[in-house]
Amino acid sequence: MNALKTFLSIGVIGFLLISCHKKTSEDESLFNDPVALKILEFQDTRDTKQLIGYLKAKDKKYRALSALAFASIQDTVALPYLYFALMSDEDDATRKAAAYAIGQTADSSSVITLFQALEGETSRENQRTILEAIGKCSNKKAVEFFSDFNPQKMELIEGKLLGMFRSSLRKQSDSSWVTQGLRFLNTSYTAETRLMTASLLWRIRNLGLDKISTDLEKIWAAEKDPEVKIVLSKLLKKNVPMNDTIWFDKDFIAKYNALLNPYHKAEMLKTLQGNKSPVFEFLTNETKAGNANVVITEAAQTFVNLSKTLYGNHKVLSGFISECLSSDDPALISIACLTIIDTTIEFVHFELASSVERRGPDVITLKYLFKHKLNFLDTVRNKLSLPRDMETLVDIDKAIAYLQGVTYKKPEPAFNHPVNWEYVAKLKAKEKVKLTTNKGVIIMEWLPESAPASVANILQLVDSGFYNGKFFHRVVPDFVIQGGCPRGDGWGSLDWTQRSEFSNYLKYTRGTVGLASSGRDTEGVQFFITHCATPNLDGRYTILGCVTEGMDVVDKVVVGDRILKMERVVN
């Protein structure tokens, strides 16, 4: 109640502030509206208090825009005000925005309010959004609700499936969803519905999928939509590529040394097998300065992967981890930290002291080996260059929390890269970008009004020629191609981060262009393009826009392909 009183008083302040600006017509560009720009700026600076005031604006456009801003900010302080908007605002768009923003907070305490809102909501579109929000905030009551909820209207069926999918991402699901989902794979339902159903079944594939495998085979054979078929193929483990393995010997070394492209070397390292001293000496040498970053990083990861087969010798891996932590290379430091927290790694030791932390008889863990080196990890942490090394900071903090036996808490990246709003105001509603690669040309359409700060920041890099000559360092078939890393191995960034922008209803479909990150508000300069629909990325990774021409080129890109030029298309 006190929160709502505060909301009403702040609303008066918001109205007074808004009334000082000239109102704009509905068809004007968002960037020509000074009030809208101010709301976007408060969104970027994460100014919850200022935005709350706009939730009581007389103009419904500003109420909806401010509510949607909280989808990016995800501040639970705003929840009472968003509840009020959801339950009482007369504008459909504002209620939808409030429901979406509530879902983005992923706060399970919101579930009851969302139930109440669903019961009173008259807009089918809003009901669908509320159902998805229930899934994003899911708890035991939400799982029970979805298990019993049996809608007949298509919008509500889609909303239920979305909600169940979002709930499964939170590891909140029920085995009954497997058989429930089967009927929505029927071709009488839309391709979108079938795709969401297949994606849901993929997330809950460990809950008794074997019981419907025969039915899935028939459905797979009859399915014509390529994106749905991709997910069904994953479910049935069809067309899974098998990487050939190569044992470490003179023949391997000769072939490896003959390669000139560092990305080809890195790919060859992924296939390497062996657990004798020479292979570890070789990989250690490949992590030394002088090699390409992508080779150094892959050599370290391969070292870790192969050392897991060392039954009794923990000294090889623990010694390598210590070397990586001392290296000043953010990629090696991250790999070391992620290895420390890998609970599947353990070693048999035959002369253990009684004080050794064990998982079973005569087993020693990395936690035991490194829990006395917290001061060393703190020293490594303090040497990082922030915000450039934010991803490595996250991994160090995870390792420290694991060794201390406490829950890891994500850092809140400080605001460090103000947006040039004058530049933003000059952008068109749709900006075309031409990406010329060694495989061909890709034309993209970016959407400044959906992610103004991100599009502006990346476009300024495009204008400066930053991306020219960069590589695609990551390609995951039937998922994404990713490039733009200044290091060339996925661990590089510039000395700034930018805010996540989820204040839109965009979804990741085939050809969506997004920004890579290591968590909310940690986006840098790397971008990716999706091969197919990836609903698990929705609302978690900023969307810049989509590919309009050249998806055949996207499908041809492999690791090590080059960005020859990236430029804006000026009409």
C-alpha positions as CSV (number, residue, x, y, z in Angstrom):
1,M,0.0,0.0,0.0
2,N,2.8,2.4,0.8
3,A,4.4,1.6,-2.5
4,L,1.2,2.5,-4.3
5,K,1.0,5.8,-2.4
6,T,4.5,6.6,-3.5
7,F,3.6,5.6,-7.0
8,L,0.7,8.1,-7.1
9,S,2.9,10.9,-5.8
10,I,5.7,10.2,-8.2
11,G,3.1,10.1,-10.9
12,V,2.3,13.7,-10.3
13,I,5.9,14.6,-10.7
14,G,6.0,12.6,-13.9
15,F,3.0,14.4,-15.3
16,L,4.5,17.8,-14.5
17,L,7.7,16.8,-16.2
18,I,5.9,15.4,-19.3
19,S,3.6,18.4,-19.6
20,C,6.6,20.7,-20.1
21,H,7.2,18.9,-23.5
22,K,5.4,19.3,-26.7
23,K,3.2,16.3,-27.5
24,T,3.9,14.5,-30.8
25,S,1.6,12.7,-33.2
26,E,1.4,8.9,-33.3
27,D,3.1,8.7,-36.8
28,E,6.2,10.6,-35.9
29,S,9.5,8.9,-35.4
30,L,10.3,7.9,-31.8
31,F,13.5,9.9,-32.0
32,N,11.7,13.1,-33.0
33,D,9.9,13.0,-29.7
34,P,11.9,14.6,-26.8
35,V,9.8,12.9,-24.1
36,A,10.4,9.5,-25.7
37,L,14.1,10.2,-26.0
38,K,14.2,11.1,-22.3
39,I,12.5,7.8,-21.4
40,L,15.0,5.9,-23.6
41,E,17.9,7.8,-21.9
42,F,16.5,6.9,-18.4
43,Q,16.2,3.3,-19.6
44,D,19.9,3.3,-20.6
45,T,21.1,4.9,-17.3
46,R,18.8,2.5,-15.4
47,D,17.0,5.3,-13.6
48,T,14.1,3.5,-12.1
49,K,12.9,6.5,-10.0
50,Q,12.5,8.8,-13.1
51,L,10.8,6.1,-15.2
52,I,8.2,5.3,-12.5
53,G,6.9,8.8,-12.9
54,Y,6.1,8.2,-16.6
55,L,3.9,5.2,-15.7
56,K,1.3,7.8,-14.7
57,A,1.6,10.0,-17.8
58,K,-1.6,11.2,-19.5
59,D,-0.3,10.1,-22.9
60,K,-0.7,6.3,-23.1
61,K,2.3,6.2,-25.5
62,Y,4.6,7.3,-22.7
63,R,3.0,5.0,-20.2
64,A,3.6,2.0,-22.5
65,L,7.2,3.1,-23.3
66,S,8.2,3.5,-19.7
67,A,6.6,0.2,-18.7
68,L,8.5,-1.5,-21.5
69,A,11.8,0.2,-20.4
70,F,11.6,-2.0,-17.2
71,A,11.9,-5.1,-19.4
72,S,15.6,-4.1,-19.9
73,I,16.2,-2.7,-16.4
74,Q,14.6,-5.6,-14.5
75,D,14.5,-3.8,-11.2
76,T,12.2,-5.5,-8.7
77,V,11.7,-2.1,-7.0
78,A,9.4,-1.2,-9.9
79,L,7.2,-4.3,-9.5
80,P,4.5,-2.7,-7.4
81,Y,4.1,0.1,-10.0
82,L,4.1,-2.4,-12.8
83,Y,1.4,-4.5,-11.0
84,F,-0.7,-1.4,-10.7
85,A,-0.3,-0.7,-14.5
86,L,-1.1,-4.3,-15.4
87,M,-4.2,-4.4,-13.2
88,S,-5.7,-1.0,-13.8
89,D,-4.4,0.8,-16.9
90,E,-7.1,1.3,-19.5
91,D,-4.6,1.1,-22.4
92,D,-4.0,-2.4,-23.9
93,A,-0.4,-1.6,-24.9
94,T,0.5,-0.4,-21.5
95,R,-0.9,-3.5,-19.8
96,K,1.0,-5.7,-22.3
97,A,4.2,-3.8,-21.6
98,A,3.8,-4.1,-17.9
99,A,3.2,-7.9,-18.2
100,Y,6.2,-8.3,-20.3
101,A,8.4,-6.3,-18.0
102,I,7.2,-8.2,-14.9
103,G,8.1,-11.4,-16.7
104,Q,11.6,-10.1,-17.5
105,T,12.3,-9.7,-13.7
106,A,11.9,-13.5,-13.3
107,D,10.6,-12.9,-9.8
108,S,8.5,-15.8,-8.6
109,S,6.6,-13.7,-6.2
110,S,4.8,-12.1,-9.2
111,V,3.1,-15.4,-10.1
112,I,-0.1,-14.8,-8.0
113,T,-0.5,-11.2,-9.4
114,L,-0.1,-12.5,-12.9
115,F,-2.8,-15.2,-12.3
116,Q,-5.1,-12.4,-11.1
117,A,-4.3,-10.3,-14.1
118,L,-4.9,-13.2,-16.5
119,E,-8.4,-13.7,-15.1
120,G,-9.4,-10.1,-15.6
121,E,-7.6,-9.5,-18.9
122,T,-9.9,-9.2,-22.0
123,S,-7.2,-8.8,-24.7
124,R,-6.1,-12.1,-26.2
125,E,-2.7,-10.7,-27.1
126,N,-2.2,-9.6,-23.5
127,Q,-3.4,-12.9,-22.2
128,R,-0.7,-14.5,-24.3
129,T,1.9,-12.1,-22.9
130,I,0.8,-12.8,-19.3
131,L,1.0,-16.6,-19.8
132,E,4.6,-16.1,-21.0
133,A,5.4,-13.9,-18.1
134,I,4.0,-16.6,-15.7
135,G,6.5,-19.0,-17.2
136,K,9.4,-16.6,-16.9
137,C,8.6,-16.2,-13.1
138,S,7.7,-19.8,-12.7
139,N,7.4,-21.6,-9.4
140,K,5.6,-24.8,-8.2
141,K,2.2,-23.1,-8.5
142,A,2.9,-22.0,-12.1
143,V,3.9,-25.6,-13.0
144,E,0.7,-26.9,-11.6
145,F,-1.3,-24.2,-13.4
146,F,0.2,-25.0,-16.8
147,S,-0.3,-28.8,-16.2
148,D,-4.0,-28.2,-15.6
149,F,-4.7,-25.3,-18.0
150,N,-6.5,-26.5,-21.1
151,P,-7.2,-23.5,-23.4
152,Q,-9.1,-23.8,-26.7
153,K,-8.3,-20.4,-28.3
154,M,-5.1,-20.4,-30.4
155,E,-3.7,-17.3,-28.7
156,L,-4.0,-19.0,-25.4
157,I,-2.6,-22.3,-26.6
158,E,0.5,-20.4,-27.9
159,G,0.6,-18.5,-24.6
160,K,0.5,-21.7,-22.6
161,L,3.3,-23.3,-24.7
162,L,5.4,-20.1,-24.4
163,G,4.9,-20.1,-20.7
164,M,5.8,-23.8,-20.4
165,F,8.9,-23.3,-22.4
166,R,10.0,-20.3,-20.3
167,S,9.3,-22.3,-17.2
168,S,11.5,-25.1,-18.5
169,L,14.4,-22.7,-18.9
170,R,14.1,-22.2,-15.1
171,K,14.2,-26.0,-14.6
172,Q,10.5,-25.8,-13.6
173,S,8.5,-28.5,-15.5
174,D,6.4,-31.6,-15.2
175,S,6.5,-35.0,-17.0
176,S,2.9,-34.5,-18.1
177,W,4.1,-31.8,-20.4
178,V,5.6,-34.4,-22.7
179,T,2.3,-36.0,-23.7
180,Q,0.6,-32.7,-23.6
181,G,3.0,-31.3,-26.1
182,L,2.7,-34.2,-28.5
183,R,-0.7,-33.2,-29.8
184,F,0.5,-29.7,-30.7
185,L,2.9,-31.1,-33.2
186,N,0.0,-32.0,-35.4
187,T,0.2,-30.1,-38.8
188,S,-3.3,-28.7,-38.1
189,Y,-1.5,-26.2,-35.8
190,T,0.6,-23.4,-37.1
191,A,4.3,-23.8,-37.8
192,E,5.0,-21.3,-34.9
193,T,3.0,-23.5,-32.5
194,R,4.8,-26.6,-33.7
195,L,8.1,-24.9,-33.4
196,M,7.5,-23.8,-29.8
197,T,6.2,-27.3,-28.9
198,A,9.3,-29.0,-30.4
199,S,11.5,-26.5,-28.5
200,L,9.7,-27.2,-25.3
201,L,10.1,-31.0,-25.7
202,W,13.8,-30.4,-26.4
203,R,14.1,-28.6,-23.0
204,I,12.3,-31.4,-21.1
205,R,13.7,-34.3,-23.1
206,N,14.8,-36.1,-19.9
207,L,11.3,-36.3,-18.6
208,G,10.2,-39.5,-20.5
209,L,10.6,-38.6,-24.1
210,D,11.3,-42.3,-24.9
211,K,7.6,-43.0,-24.3
212,I,6.7,-41.0,-27.4
213,S,9.7,-41.7,-29.6
214,T,7.6,-43.8,-32.1
215,D,5.1,-41.0,-32.5
216,L,7.9,-38.4,-32.9
217,E,9.5,-40.5,-35.7
218,K,6.2,-40.3,-37.6
219,I,5.8,-36.6,-36.9
220,W,9.4,-36.0,-38.0
221,A,8.8,-37.8,-41.3
222,A,5.6,-35.8,-42.0
223,E,7.0,-32.4,-41.0
224,K,7.6,-30.0,-43.9
225,D,8.7,-26.8,-42.1
226,P,12.6,-26.8,-42.0
227,E,12.9,-25.0,-38.7
228,V,10.5,-27.4,-36.9
229,K,12.3,-30.3,-38.5
230,I,15.7,-29.1,-37.2
231,V,14.4,-29.2,-33.6
232,L,12.7,-32.6,-34.1
233,S,16.0,-33.9,-35.6
234,K,17.8,-32.9,-32.4
235,L,15.1,-34.7,-30.3
236,L,15.6,-37.9,-32.3
237,K,19.4,-37.4,-32.5
238,K,19.4,-37.4,-36.3
239,N,22.1,-35.9,-38.4
240,V,24.4,-35.4,-35.4
241,P,27.9,-34.7,-36.7
242,M,30.6,-36.9,-35.4
243,N,34.1,-35.3,-35.2
244,D,36.9,-37.6,-36.3
245,T,39.6,-37.8,-33.6
246,I,43.4,-37.8,-34.2
247,W,45.9,-39.3,-31.9
248,F,49.0,-37.2,-31.0
249,D,52.0,-38.5,-33.1
250,K,54.5,-37.4,-35.7
251,D,51.9,-37.4,-38.4
252,F,49.7,-35.1,-36.4
253,I,52.5,-32.6,-35.7
254,A,53.5,-32.6,-39.4
255,K,49.9,-31.9,-40.6
256,Y,49.4,-29.3,-37.8
257,N,52.6,-27.4,-38.6
258,A,51.8,-27.3,-42.3
259,L,48.6,-25.3,-41.6
260,L,48.9,-21.6,-42.2
261,N,45.4,-20.5,-41.1
262,P,45.3,-20.3,-37.2
263,Y,41.6,-21.1,-37.2
264,H,42.3,-24.4,-39.1
265,K,45.0,-25.1,-36.4
266,A,42.4,-24.5,-33.7
267,E,39.9,-26.8,-35.3
268,M,42.5,-29.5,-35.6
269,L,43.3,-29.2,-31.9
270,K,39.7,-29.9,-31.1
271,T,40.1,-33.4,-32.6
272,L,43.3,-34.3,-30.7
273,Q,43.4,-37.3,-28.5
274,G,46.1,-38.6,-26.1
275,N,47.1,-38.5,-22.4
276,K,50.8,-38.9,-22.4
277,S,53.4,-36.3,-21.4
278,P,54.4,-35.3,-24.9
279,V,50.8,-34.2,-25.8
280,F,50.6,-32.0,-22.7
281,E,54.0,-30.5,-23.4
282,F,52.9,-29.7,-27.0
283,L,49.7,-28.0,-25.8
284,T,51.5,-26.0,-23.1
285,N,53.8,-24.7,-25.8
286,E,50.9,-23.7,-28.0
287,T,49.5,-21.5,-25.2
288,K,52.6,-19.4,-25.1
289,A,52.8,-15.8,-26.5
290,G,53.6,-15.6,-30.2
291,N,50.7,-17.8,-31.3
292,A,47.4,-16.5,-32.5
293,N,44.9,-16.0,-29.7
294,V,42.5,-18.5,-31.2
295,V,45.3,-21.2,-31.1
296,I,46.3,-20.3,-27.5
297,T,42.7,-20.5,-26.3
298,E,41.9,-23.7,-28.1
299,A,45.2,-25.3,-26.9
300,A,44.3,-24.5,-23.3
301,Q,40.7,-25.9,-23.7
302,T,42.1,-29.1,-25.3
303,F,44.6,-29.5,-22.5
304,V,41.8,-29.3,-19.9
305,N,39.6,-31.8,-21.9
306,L,42.4,-34.3,-22.3
307,S,43.6,-34.0,-18.7
308,K,40.2,-35.3,-17.5
309,T,41.4,-38.7,-18.6
310,L,44.3,-38.7,-16.3
311,Y,43.1,-41.2,-13.7
312,G,45.5,-40.6,-10.9
313,N,47.7,-37.6,-11.7
314,H,46.1,-34.3,-10.6
315,K,49.4,-32.4,-10.7
316,V,49.4,-32.1,-14.5
317,L,46.0,-30.3,-14.6
318,S,46.5,-28.3,-11.3
319,G,49.9,-27.1,-12.5
320,F,48.4,-26.0,-15.8
321,I,45.6,-24.2,-14.1
322,S,48.1,-22.2,-12.0
323,E,50.0,-21.3,-15.1
324,C,46.9,-20.0,-16.8
325,L,45.9,-18.0,-13.8
326,S,49.4,-16.4,-13.8
327,S,49.3,-15.6,-17.6
328,D,47.6,-12.2,-17.7
329,D,45.6,-13.6,-20.6
330,P,41.8,-13.2,-19.9
331,A,40.9,-16.3,-21.9
332,L,43.3,-18.5,-20.1
333,I,42.3,-17.2,-16.8
334,S,38.6,-17.8,-17.6
335,I,39.3,-21.4,-18.8
336,A,41.2,-22.0,-15.5
337,C,38.4,-20.7,-13.4
338,L,35.7,-22.7,-15.3
339,T,37.8,-25.8,-14.9
340,I,38.1,-25.3,-11.1
341,I,34.3,-25.2,-10.8
342,D,33.8,-28.3,-13.0
343,T,32.5,-30.8,-10.5
344,T,32.9,-33.7,-12.9
345,I,36.7,-33.5,-12.6
346,E,38.2,-35.7,-9.9
347,F,41.3,-37.8,-9.5
348,V,42.0,-41.0,-7.7
349,H,44.9,-40.7,-5.3
350,F,46.4,-43.5,-3.4
351,E,48.1,-41.7,-0.6
352,L,45.5,-39.3,0.7
353,A,45.7,-37.5,4.0
354,S,42.6,-37.9,6.2
355,S,41.8,-34.2,5.7
356,V,41.4,-34.4,1.9
357,E,37.9,-33.5,0.7
358,R,36.5,-36.6,-0.9
359,R,33.7,-37.5,-3.3
360,G,34.3,-41.1,-2.6
361,P,37.1,-43.5,-1.5
362,D,40.5,-42.1,-2.5
363,V,39.2,-39.2,-4.7
364,I,40.7,-35.7,-4.7
365,T,38.9,-32.7,-6.2
366,L,40.1,-29.4,-7.7
367,K,38.1,-27.7,-5.0
368,Y,40.4,-29.2,-2.4
369,L,43.5,-28.3,-4.4
370,F,42.6,-24.6,-4.8
371,K,40.5,-23.7,-1.8
372,H,43.7,-22.5,-0.1
373,K,44.6,-20.2,-3.0
374,L,41.8,-17.6,-2.6
375,N,44.3,-14.8,-2.0
376,F,46.0,-15.7,-5.3
377,L,42.7,-15.6,-7.1
378,D,42.0,-12.2,-5.5
379,T,45.3,-11.0,-6.8
380,V,44.5,-12.2,-10.3
381,R,41.1,-10.6,-10.1
382,N,42.5,-7.2,-9.1
383,K,44.8,-7.2,-12.2
384,L,41.9,-7.4,-14.7
385,S,41.2,-4.4,-16.9
386,L,37.6,-3.5,-16.4
387,P,35.2,-3.2,-18.0
388,R,37.0,-4.8,-20.9
389,D,37.6,-8.1,-19.0
390,M,34.1,-8.3,-17.6
391,E,33.6,-11.9,-18.8
392,T,36.7,-13.0,-17.1
393,L,35.7,-11.2,-13.9
394,V,32.4,-13.2,-13.9
395,D,34.3,-16.5,-14.2
396,I,36.8,-15.6,-11.4
397,D,33.9,-14.6,-9.1
398,K,32.2,-17.9,-9.8
399,A,35.4,-19.8,-8.9
400,I,35.9,-17.8,-5.7
401,A,32.3,-18.3,-4.6
402,Y,32.6,-22.0,-5.3
403,L,35.8,-22.4,-3.3
404,Q,34.3,-20.4,-0.4
405,G,31.1,-22.5,-0.5
406,V,28.8,-19.5,-1.0
407,T,26.2,-18.6,-3.6
408,Y,27.6,-16.7,-6.6
409,K,26.1,-13.2,-7.1
410,K,26.3,-11.6,-10.5
411,P,28.1,-8.3,-10.6
412,E,26.2,-5.2,-11.7
413,P,28.4,-3.6,-14.4
414,A,28.8,0.1,-13.8
415,F,27.5,2.6,-16.4
416,N,30.5,3.4,-18.5
417,H,29.5,4.2,-22.0
418,P,27.1,7.1,-22.4
419,V,25.0,7.0,-25.6
420,N,25.3,9.7,-28.2
421,W,21.7,10.6,-28.3
422,E,22.2,13.3,-31.0
423,Y,23.6,10.5,-33.2
424,V,20.6,8.3,-32.3
425,A,18.1,11.0,-33.2
426,K,19.5,11.1,-36.8
427,L,19.0,7.4,-37.4
428,K,16.2,6.1,-39.7
429,A,13.6,3.7,-38.4
430,K,15.4,1.0,-40.4
431,E,19.1,1.1,-41.1
432,K,20.6,-1.2,-43.8
433,V,24.0,-2.7,-43.2
434,K,26.0,-4.6,-45.8
435,L,28.4,-7.3,-44.6
436,T,30.8,-8.5,-47.2
437,T,32.5,-11.8,-46.4
438,N,34.9,-14.1,-48.3
439,K,31.8,-16.3,-48.9
440,G,29.6,-13.5,-50.2
441,V,27.4,-10.6,-49.2
442,I,24.9,-10.4,-46.4
443,I,22.4,-7.5,-46.2
444,M,21.0,-6.8,-42.7
445,E,18.2,-4.4,-41.6
446,W,18.8,-3.0,-38.1
447,L,16.1,-1.5,-35.9
448,P,17.2,1.5,-34.0
449,E,13.8,2.1,-32.4
450,S,13.9,-1.4,-30.8
451,A,17.4,-1.1,-29.5
452,P,18.5,2.5,-30.0
453,A,21.7,2.5,-27.8
454,S,23.0,-0.8,-29.1
455,V,22.3,-0.1,-32.8
456,A,23.9,3.4,-32.4
457,N,27.0,2.1,-30.7
458,I,27.5,-0.7,-33.3
459,L,26.8,1.5,-36.2
460,Q,29.4,4.0,-35.1
461,L,31.9,1.1,-35.0
462,V,30.7,0.2,-38.5
463,D,31.3,3.8,-39.7
464,S,34.8,3.7,-38.3
465,G,35.7,0.5,-40.1
466,F,36.2,-1.4,-36.9
467,Y,34.8,-4.7,-38.2
468,N,36.7,-4.7,-41.5
469,G,39.2,-7.7,-41.4
470,K,37.7,-9.3,-38.4
471,F,36.8,-13.1,-38.4
472,F,33.9,-15.4,-37.6
473,H,35.5,-17.2,-34.7
474,R,32.5,-19.3,-33.7
475,V,30.1,-21.3,-35.8
476,V,27.6,-23.7,-34.3
477,P,25.6,-25.6,-36.9
478,D,21.8,-25.1,-36.7
479,F,22.5,-22.3,-34.1
480,V,24.7,-19.3,-34.9
481,I,27.7,-17.7,-36.6
482,Q,29.5,-15.2,-34.4
483,G,32.2,-12.6,-35.2
484,G,33.6,-9.2,-34.6
485,C,36.0,-10.1,-31.7
486,P,39.1,-7.9,-31.7
487,R,41.1,-10.8,-30.3
488,G,39.7,-13.3,-32.8
489,D,38.9,-16.0,-30.3
490,G,35.7,-14.8,-28.6
491,W,37.3,-13.3,-25.5
492,G,37.9,-9.8,-26.8
493,S,36.1,-6.5,-26.3
494,L,36.8,-2.8,-26.2
495,D,37.2,-0.9,-22.9
496,W,33.5,-0.4,-22.5
497,T,30.3,-2.3,-22.1
498,Q,26.8,-1.4,-23.1
499,R,23.4,-1.9,-21.6
500,S,21.2,-4.8,-22.6
501,E,18.1,-3.7,-24.5
502,F,15.1,-6.0,-24.3
503,S,12.4,-3.3,-24.4
504,N,10.7,-4.8,-27.4
505,Y,8.8,-7.9,-28.4
506,L,11.3,-9.1,-31.0
507,K,12.0,-12.8,-31.2
508,Y,15.0,-14.8,-32.4
509,T,14.0,-16.4,-35.7
510,R,16.1,-17.5,-38.6
511,G,18.5,-14.7,-39.6
512,T,18.2,-12.6,-36.4
513,V,21.2,-10.4,-35.6
514,G,22.0,-10.2,-31.9
515,L,24.8,-9.0,-29.6
516,A,26.9,-11.5,-27.6
517,S,27.2,-11.0,-23.9
518,S,28.3,-12.7,-20.7
519,G,25.2,-11.6,-18.8
520,R,22.9,-8.7,-18.6
521,D,24.5,-5.3,-19.3
522,T,27.8,-6.8,-20.4
523,E,27.4,-6.5,-24.2
524,G,30.4,-5.4,-26.2
525,V,31.2,-5.5,-29.9
526,Q,30.7,-9.2,-30.9
527,F,27.6,-10.0,-32.9
528,F,25.9,-13.2,-34.1
529,I,23.4,-14.3,-36.7
530,T,21.1,-17.2,-36.0
531,H,20.7,-20.2,-38.4
532,C,17.2,-21.0,-37.1
533,A,14.7,-19.9,-34.4
534,T,16.3,-19.9,-31.0
535,P,13.6,-19.0,-28.5
536,N,15.9,-19.6,-25.5
537,L,17.7,-16.3,-26.4
538,D,14.5,-14.2,-26.4
539,G,14.7,-11.4,-23.8
540,R,18.2,-12.4,-22.9
541,Y,20.3,-11.1,-25.8
542,T,19.9,-7.8,-27.5
543,I,18.5,-7.9,-31.0
544,L,19.9,-5.5,-33.5
545,G,17.8,-6.6,-36.5
546,C,17.6,-9.3,-39.1
547,V,19.1,-10.5,-42.4
548,T,17.1,-9.5,-45.4
549,E,19.4,-10.9,-48.1
550,G,22.1,-13.5,-48.1
551,M,21.0,-16.2,-45.7
552,D,22.5,-18.7,-48.1
553,V,25.9,-17.0,-47.3
554,V,25.2,-17.2,-43.6
555,D,24.7,-20.9,-44.0
556,K,28.0,-21.3,-45.8
557,V,30.2,-19.4,-43.2
558,V,32.6,-21.6,-41.3
559,V,35.1,-20.8,-38.5
560,G,37.9,-18.6,-39.8
561,D,35.9,-17.0,-42.6
562,R,36.6,-13.2,-42.8
563,I,34.6,-10.0,-42.7
564,L,36.1,-8.2,-45.6
565,K,34.0,-5.0,-45.1
566,M,31.0,-3.9,-43.0
567,E,29.3,-0.7,-44.1
568,R,26.0,1.1,-44.0
569,V,23.8,1.2,-47.1
570,V,22.9,4.8,-47.8
571,N,19.8,5.2,-50.0
